[in-house]
């Protein structure tokens, strides 16, 4: 059986509440955006796509290896942005900042090691972020980008990152439903 999976950092309730409030504010623009349910917001380290359930053990081992020698660290969630840019947003996000580049190190290690179970390597630069919405059309886009510009320096809190998770994502008509397959503690 194939499982749609990704590797992520879960966020704490303080940050989740702040991002929920942000989404509520951005919704007032009436822009055509598919907003992420607050309970589904996370920092994606690597999207794996569909893997065979028999590959979960190997993927888990590779995740353990990728996090070896990385201890817990603090990340600060701030700065509203968009891909490809704020004037023409397709993905609206908030940046995850941290001093030691631990997220980028984990991403790089995962990107390299997960080619073993034939998971495609990503060539784009890694930007640690939390997606809050995906723009669907140009409807009320100017109102959205103006509000985003006024909120670009917003801060949503910080948290100690003590582990990462392998998640399964079941796509439903109402949106994705996430299930934690395994958690990997840092500094172990």
Kinemage of the C-alpha trace (Angstrom):
@kinemage 1
@onewidth
@group {chain A} dominant
@subgroup {mainchain}
@vectorlist {calphas} color= white
{ca unk a 1} P 0.000 0.000 0.000
{ca unk a 2} L 1.272 3.489 -0.850
{ca unk a 3} L 1.380 6.230 1.775
{ca unk a 4} L 1.614 9.968 0.999
{ca unk a 5} L 4.271 11.198 3.432
{ca unk a 6} L 6.396 14.122 4.554
{ca unk a 7} L 8.883 14.957 7.307
{ca unk a 8} L 8.106 17.947 9.511
{ca unk a 9} L 8.539 19.875 12.728
{ca unk a 10} L 5.328 20.257 14.686
{ca unk a 11} L 4.590 23.652 16.230
{ca unk a 12} L 3.409 24.621 19.687
{ca unk a 13} L -0.009 26.030 20.594
{ca unk a 14} L 1.238 29.620 21.054
{ca unk a 15} L 2.507 29.714 17.470
{ca unk a 16} L -0.566 27.871 16.156
{ca unk a 17} L -2.848 30.452 17.825
{ca unk a 18} L -0.831 33.358 16.411
{ca unk a 19} L -0.976 31.890 12.897
{ca unk a 20} L -4.696 31.215 13.257
{ca unk a 21} L -5.190 34.896 14.153
{ca unk a 22} L -3.064 35.881 11.144
{ca unk a 23} L -5.204 33.764 8.807
{ca unk a 24} L -8.367 35.319 10.258
{ca unk a 25} L -6.959 38.773 9.476
{ca unk a 26} L -5.851 37.847 5.963
{ca unk a 27} L -9.277 36.336 5.216
{ca unk a 28} L -10.837 39.800 5.655
{ca unk a 29} L -9.402 40.766 2.242
{ca unk a 30} L -11.783 38.368 0.502
{ca unk a 31} L -8.881 37.007 -1.565
{ca unk a 32} L -9.285 33.608 -3.207
{ca unk a 33} L -6.936 31.617 -0.978
{ca unk a 34} L -7.090 28.024 0.252
{ca unk a 35} L -6.113 28.571 3.887
{ca unk a 36} L -4.331 25.843 5.827
{ca unk a 37} L -6.297 24.595 8.831
{ca unk a 38} L -4.400 25.800 11.936
{ca unk a 39} L -4.092 22.242 13.272
{ca unk a 40} L -2.271 21.265 10.045
{ca unk a 41} L 0.363 24.016 10.095
{ca unk a 42} L 3.931 22.731 10.475
{ca unk a 43} L 7.470 23.270 9.189
{ca unk a 44} L 7.981 20.896 6.260
{ca unk a 45} L 11.512 19.554 6.103
{ca unk a 46} L 10.934 17.254 3.153
{ca unk a 47} L 7.913 16.128 1.170
{ca unk a 48} L 8.432 12.482 0.271
{ca unk a 49} L 5.348 11.909 -1.852
{ca unk a 50} L 3.974 8.402 -2.121
{ca unk a 51} L 6.094 5.635 -0.641
{ca unk a 52} L 5.332 1.966 -0.150
{ca unk a 53} L 4.371 1.123 3.434
{ca unk a 54} L 7.215 -1.409 3.318
{ca unk a 55} L 9.662 1.527 2.901
{ca unk a 56} L 8.673 3.202 6.191
{ca unk a 57} L 11.284 1.234 8.171
{ca unk a 58} L 14.104 2.266 5.812
{ca unk a 59} L 12.891 5.888 5.691
{ca unk a 60} L 12.747 5.958 9.493
{ca unk a 61} L 16.315 4.662 9.722
{ca unk a 62} L 17.510 7.325 7.269
{ca unk a 63} L 15.723 10.032 9.284
{ca unk a 64} L 17.450 8.797 12.463
{ca unk a 65} L 20.813 8.982 10.695
{ca unk a 66} L 20.062 12.484 9.336
{ca unk a 67} L 19.336 13.810 12.828
{ca unk a 68} L 22.399 12.233 14.455
{ca unk a 69} L 24.507 14.800 16.311
{ca unk a 70} L 21.824 17.492 16.111
{ca unk a 71} L 20.627 18.630 19.518
{ca unk a 72} L 17.463 20.508 20.404
{ca unk a 73} L 17.420 24.118 19.237
{ca unk a 74} L 15.167 27.173 19.301
{ca unk a 75} L 13.298 28.465 16.266
{ca unk a 76} L 11.554 31.832 16.043
{ca unk a 77} L 8.495 32.084 13.800
{ca unk a 78} L 8.294 35.529 12.201
{ca unk a 79} L 8.205 37.446 8.915
{ca unk a 80} L 5.288 36.955 6.539
{ca unk a 81} L 6.333 36.134 2.980
{ca unk a 82} L 5.272 34.438 -0.225
{ca unk a 83} L 6.587 32.267 -3.037
{ca unk a 84} L 7.573 33.320 -5.652
{ca unk a 85} L 7.251 36.832 -4.120
{ca unk a 86} L 4.834 38.999 -2.110
{ca unk a 87} L 3.561 40.950 -5.139
{ca unk a 88} L 2.619 37.762 -7.002
{ca unk a 89} L 2.027 35.229 -4.221
{ca unk a 90} L 1.170 31.608 -4.890
{ca unk a 91} L 2.113 30.292 -1.438
{ca unk a 92} L 1.772 32.469 1.678
{ca unk a 93} L 4.079 31.540 4.537
{ca unk a 94} L 5.829 32.613 7.716
{ca unk a 95} L 9.591 32.015 8.063
{ca unk a 96} L 11.155 29.767 10.717
{ca unk a 97} L 14.400 31.431 11.879
{ca unk a 98} L 17.148 29.795 13.923
{ca unk a 99} L 20.785 30.573 14.530
{ca unk a 100} L 22.529 27.282 13.930
{ca unk a 101} L 21.082 26.288 10.529
{ca unk a 102} L 19.934 23.007 12.056
{ca unk a 103} L 16.777 22.878 9.908
{ca unk a 104} L 18.844 23.367 6.744
{ca unk a 105} L 21.347 20.732 7.900
{ca unk a 106} L 18.583 18.198 8.549
{ca unk a 107} L 16.978 19.039 5.188
{ca unk a 108} L 20.291 18.636 3.353
{ca unk a 109} L 21.021 15.299 5.020
{ca unk a 110} L 17.493 14.050 4.285
{ca unk a 111} L 17.634 15.241 0.695
{ca unk a 112} L 20.876 13.327 0.172
{ca unk a 113} L 20.109 10.121 2.070
{ca unk a 114} L 16.514 9.615 0.967
{ca unk a 115} L 17.578 8.962 -2.603
{ca unk a 116} L 18.299 5.397 -1.392
{ca unk a 117} L 14.598 4.440 -1.331
{ca unk a 118} L 14.186 6.296 -4.687
{ca unk a 119} L 12.720 9.486 -3.246
{ca unk a 120} L 13.399 12.378 -5.567
{ca unk a 121} L 16.037 14.860 -4.459
{ca unk a 122} L 15.057 18.542 -4.489
{ca unk a 123} L 17.312 21.067 -6.208
{ca unk a 124} L 15.651 24.274 -4.991
{ca unk a 125} L 17.053 26.208 -2.062
{ca unk a 126} L 15.549 25.264 1.291
{ca unk a 127} L 13.631 28.013 3.087
{ca unk a 128} L 12.334 26.858 6.496
{ca unk a 129} L 8.740 28.062 6.575
{ca unk a 130} L 5.171 27.364 7.648
{ca unk a 131} L 2.638 27.518 4.815
{ca unk a 132} L -0.575 29.308 5.831
{ca unk a 133} L -2.324 29.543 2.449
{ca unk a 134} L -2.237 28.940 -1.301
{ca unk a 135} L -3.541 31.635 -3.645
{ca unk a 136} L -6.103 30.273 -6.128
{ca unk a 137} L -6.875 33.321 -8.309
{ca unk a 138} L -6.289 37.063 -8.708
{ca unk a 139} L -9.515 37.943 -6.867
{ca unk a 140} L -8.806 40.755 -4.329
{ca unk a 141} L -5.085 40.100 -4.715
{ca unk a 142} L -4.117 43.762 -4.230
{ca unk a 143} L -6.000 43.930 -0.925
{ca unk a 144} L -4.253 40.729 0.180
{ca unk a 145} L -0.747 41.844 -0.817
{ca unk a 146} L -1.252 45.282 0.779
{ca unk a 147} L -2.292 43.681 4.073
{ca unk a 148} L 0.554 41.171 3.839
{ca unk a 149} L 3.003 44.028 3.318
{ca unk a 150} L 1.739 45.769 6.458
{ca unk a 151} L 2.113 42.518 8.447
{ca unk a 152} L 5.447 41.349 7.005
{ca unk a 153} L 7.411 41.962 10.219
{ca unk a 154} L 4.923 40.104 12.445
{ca unk a 155} L 6.232 37.628 15.012
{ca unk a 156} L 4.334 34.551 16.179
{ca unk a 157} L 6.514 33.183 18.958
{ca unk a 158} L 9.324 30.726 19.404
{ca unk a 159} L 9.748 27.149 20.422
{ca unk a 160} L 12.346 24.592 21.298
{ca unk a 161} L 12.597 21.996 18.519
{ca unk a 162} L 13.173 18.690 20.278
{ca unk a 163} L 12.300 16.352 17.422
{ca unk a 164} L 10.886 15.841 13.965
{ca unk a 165} L 8.076 13.623 12.724
{ca unk a 166} L 7.309 11.384 9.780
{ca unk a 167} L 3.725 12.169 8.806
{ca unk a 168} L 1.184 10.495 6.576
{ca unk a 169} L -1.165 12.775 4.636
{ca unk a 170} L -4.521 11.440 3.495
{ca unk a 171} L -6.125 13.800 0.982
{ca unk a 172} L -9.840 14.263 1.619
{ca unk a 173} L -12.355 16.598 -0.092
{ca unk a 174} L -12.397 18.683 3.111
{ca unk a 175} L -8.590 18.931 3.185
{ca unk a 176} L -5.663 16.747 4.230
{ca unk a 177} L -5.783 14.621 7.356
{ca unk a 178} L -2.397 14.069 8.986
{ca unk a 179} L -1.321 11.060 11.002
{ca unk a 180} L 1.996 10.825 12.835
{ca unk a 181} L 3.798 7.650 11.784
{ca unk a 182} L 6.892 8.134 13.944
{ca unk a 183} L 8.634 10.791 16.022
{ca unk a 184} L 12.408 11.231 16.099
{ca unk a 185} L 13.927 12.948 19.136
{ca unk a 186} L 16.929 15.203 18.585
{ca unk a 187} L 20.096 14.748 20.609
{ca unk a 188} L 19.609 11.009 20.939
